[in-house]
């Protein structure tokens, strides 16, 4: 039997753990804070399912950019964000809260065959 637990989450943010590990933190004042920790602090997120929003570090999202971390906002799963190392907390939070601040997805490369 499947059990269902209630959550207070209004949304979720997925952050690639493999990208974060490659950067050795890469965020915050000294450049040593992981993106997940920076987001939790900036958004004032509590732990677990009692938080307003969930920030979850996942294994690998398969994009693997250089000097950046892949982040997916669960409210807009069609737009994956590449957060460059050293990006400020205000800039990252602004991309999550203001839909107009996120640029349109780039078109697929011409070298890739279309289905």
Buried (B, 14 or more C-beta within 10 A) or exposed (E): EEEEEEEEBEEBBBBBBBBBEBBEBBBBEEEEBBBBBBBBEBBEBEEEEEBEBBBEBEEEBEBEEEEBBBBBBBEBEEBBBBBBBEBEBEEBBEBBEEEEEBEEEEEEEEEEEEE
